[in-house]
């Protein structure tokens, strides 16, 4: 078969060309509760009474020029914020300004009112009163919506020009040139053959170069791949997934999760050599991978094509709601409330049943323990069919009561709507009632989330905070699983990169290792998407399923790490434009993110607005309890993956924050999904030859220079010189700082 045009259904060509995958952006209206596409003032001017004081957007003492540049959101200032270029007031200014921590403002400390105490959960059942022990509670980020900041970007996000000086890289790594018609993605700049004033072309801080500066070199021989989903038919994960897809297939289709769950049934075979070869190309300053042909990023539309995960319309959050929020949930959605209660009770019961209790210091149950608790006979060697959890007998409950020394609880005053003197039995007695079918589905989704999508602390831990989003998903809540999965990949790579480059006194040239989890399977499937020669895959017939599912029977190519590394350096082996959008608009159409009159929402349909979020700078936010991982998402650095030409952006900024508190996370999330910004953009045109401007080509050549690995003698000499310098000039520096 020949390759079909972009924007059509994908094919598997036999002429050696990689397939082009269609990614649907269907038209439709936003749901009434959706946050996406709202105008920023809809939240910042809310009349809701909140005990949380509004925090400033910038730190005390910030100049008017800095605040104005950030708030106006112009493309010139935005490019300066994401690069090492100096931030200046305007094109004629030479005085550099202080850069804000984030693209929308400074990092702030969460007010004390954000935090709440642990609370017991008191509940009335048909047979009496039951309580759950104290659970750490947190506020939803939606309670902080008055902290939102506005976003303006009244400029053309996509810029079209005729006869622009473009470049290309030869086999000898020299720039060639030509003139072409281009459509670039801003805030990149064009029309220049030399860097702007006070900007310089520099070698990129890829992991490989950072290790070389420390006298280290990949691979990390002691590194173990954590969080990798790879299973066989006889293993518990595949058996449980098969059962769930059969038992709750209709419900999962209604939730929009069937394809995403099925795609993770087997995963990919483990290959540390391929991961290490890819990882050393990673630059945590830009969240991109640097290749000989350009930067590559984890584009959202590509990750959707790989995973089948939904973009969603509400932020995914891992927290356990307060009793106040649970009370509102009970009034508005009683079925969802009862399922969360049922699931939380069974979580604690499974924790009580786990062995050995005396040696366990953790307060969570493992993924496999909870799976075996909910579904019996998961191990294939049992020879029995899978069955669901059965109720406990009163004698069984009494054994558990004695094991964990559980007692009843009597209220001393009015509490949770119950009068003083109300006696509550232990949650263990809830085990005598049959488990709800929706509880079993939500329990599976909780395991799936932590095993496949948002593995964080430990690939085998099921934290209590994942129960609530799992219940929301079971009841068709449209959570943003796709952005949070990509954020979790970047968080894991960033932490792992920091661990690999941590200085060690005893073994300075040995790479330190750290147990860091991330969704490796999606990352490596993305790798194969752009380097299909790295994996041999049986011919697939159904290209409507996620790419991860098509790769589940694949085999990695390459003999060892050195061989894989060498292949990744081969000229023109990377594929950039692999996925193309199918939307309600026509290719090349120009659209504007304007407000629908009197609705505080964009007039764009949900498909076109999601494409706008896909191509403009923003953040990928992953909230866990009282902290947020806030990963920069900068599509202008890898524009060709979206069907646009690559403009010059510049060296990535090293001080752009990627972590913060709840207010920081709330602002990053809403700033990213805000609508009515005035942004103008065009949908990409199909079947175009994508180009790099001449300056972006020159930058790429400079960035790709490899730093030689420093020998141990040179490192020791540098360290000795630094110590001598500190001993010689340290006292004088201290005195000077006191005088100033």
Steps between C-alpha positions, in 0.01 A plus 500: 500500500616853436506778752170687526475877536516652843163562653367166372497163666845360555649224296791264539706558184725235357734746328699571814332831576363533855122508533312826553242480777183704514407658834137605531402836645121466475278806510250543776398723788670512837315336788342744745751416776805512275782733600668497158439804283375729777612862515750562782283765668227239542702365793709795622187718546290225655258611773548175691573549868832334577706484821817506288645848442600586143879490464690748280602403148854628552737517795528822698720758328438380145539787256209632297687412181530132595136473606382672184713283270374177657134605521484626142632163381660632182685254281833687542487489881374142498797384292737680734339328800547150357859558382824638638445823306481807726149625583473862385220754505486540120710448188694821559588425864834357612441491877418138600205443732451230763321197360198359682513144634222384270370628168197648679669646811702406805481201728309576819475334837164340562299683771443306822129485420577269207590216736245302698532240776451126475137400560300192591228393263173423678233318304150367553416173328181301483615286794655765725788744532856440377811716515830512317816606686653841440603556140725786380275745312569766240313767310409465136679750276158620389460651849793727414357627172498863619881476493492470119694748287391623159667416171526719193659402171349726238749408232539247223612168643566366150685732263508456123764652270613465142861443391668458839866405531492137618775254581576132496777287651723289281662170587816693585304717748527816292204731441358527152238757405200566278200731491155363573145591597455424868236498772682523833391461859562795727641631731783384275648772279596507133664730250837489675824329399680585827377482861330811643700739716650345815413147388760236422497154347602248765542127554183344641489371858386152405546226755790363296686832520422545868637156576810567289575813703502277810723236340209261458354319205191295427378237546418500869579135564331486839181675395189290521194579289212574738136546414522308173184321396584169335281200551411160356170314479575296812584800723255660741490836323396361160252256652336773707486744206346236275233430762421868555475577127251217464304576818482881467565553129184703448575726795861555389383591150259751655785646704719527192764279662459160334768555235743653751460209743527236227819663370677436832408132528843377387723805467846486344797273566766658716812642332729700727745560215240678289377702797853612593582592139184711480539645849846643437345720227261655756530864603306570819530877440267474201327162554618392155728241342776643281572310178722581201194617309335708772326494835222254570240540773216298647230666291155449650334383178774240449471376858124467452556293187739280696297458818134559419480713817247786489593867509213550742335821617587492872836478675608160632584538871621250758358605834239379748204740535410675825185408688347825375563402138373148569180647643444696180574187298245303701229758429575540129621156398400240761601199289851637452519574874394147596752346258783708646397396851483135395840514328670683788370248752625209291837671458538509880374145534758380246765690694392325820517160331850554355787317666710540701340785693775542760774560242299734279575866544323610178140618510403373159425168337693377197343482155515124487364462854198714418447320169503163677266641762239615246536210254577145608700238306702752297803272495464265203650202683190482719306343214181673617294770334529857626230595747416818687536587868248323726373640835678408821328308776463659847764259631738614227440862600568419865836346404596820319374713791733315732789512255504880465354572845199682355239660723169679473483878509253720687461870423558727800329795331312574180719374214439451129130566541465236773403590859724443800491144631459335159685169496678390183627153418838439336523515121586129511131419541441645155664182365185302585306683225534408130733726307340726238579418133595865440741474794676210330529701178631805687744279690637364173533852358695606809745213443521581128570866566794431732642209301478653154408868486619694804751278677670731747645397838527127448386290208352250748327746735132591491467832688168589656481823299444317170163360612302819440614562139442130429140533617459816293618315190265209567212751497607655167679805640715637217834529677812616316688171500706581190671818630564350843660191346738715294575716804583185694748388233681834517494497882659155504762588238584822685546318832701224337720752317566677830594171663732397216686834519519520879860544616642210699823526700578130528438403135497830303488337156235241585139587421290503820173313472160584640172316510288726281173397341346639184275366221787345303271307270342811346842667472654206318201466268551870414865416431394231251255744340794724406752219448302207355828330406567438870228233528379224271123474521269241343273638230197659662156519343309731737660843513205647688635364829771681702851457368610340826267209428646457151849473650423245772649212298800696376867415548775754560773534238870565572766284661603718794507852639791617281328366189170670587676827584680496166176438312337799671779723367446396138396791281133522398372195684257686725140547386350832611153538352330171590150604610261743339178650641153431368285790620182686416706773331662477159875473471650846467192673648571798725322501837480744793453416867222753560236508772149382433277795599392498867622145559857553629608220265682475168289479186734226368359149509666252732709341223652825373559628853678180600725544195577854620599363842710241317710760312538796737743528794355384828545260789421137575388483863505192724356564847588258783366591845651842592749531215482547124740395228474778242682391187555755217344406168667695215372386158689778321820299559367200304260663254545246220322236709184710459540560125665844528848618401769540766590860589794610714415491871840513675678330788256372764484680833639303791315673785143443381326342797336159469367449854285696740213509745126485446458865400784464250341186359154658476639800315706288261203279418248778438756715315555207264133421430371858503297605197400836350865608483481655155752255356491461122617175344471289188447128477798330332486425130519140387788354298755780539877471505590630846799730535736654752591865469869564438559636851324206667723273292812683623375475858444127458855443379643687800269325748600155371868537580604220734707571809785248547495298821737659751770272639513447875834685531351816348198482729722463808714795389188717454371406844837578661508836322153586625599414858815714475298789358245474777770498769679797342211730417221376726561741792526799269176407324325478836629844605399650166147366531471651849619841378254501208 
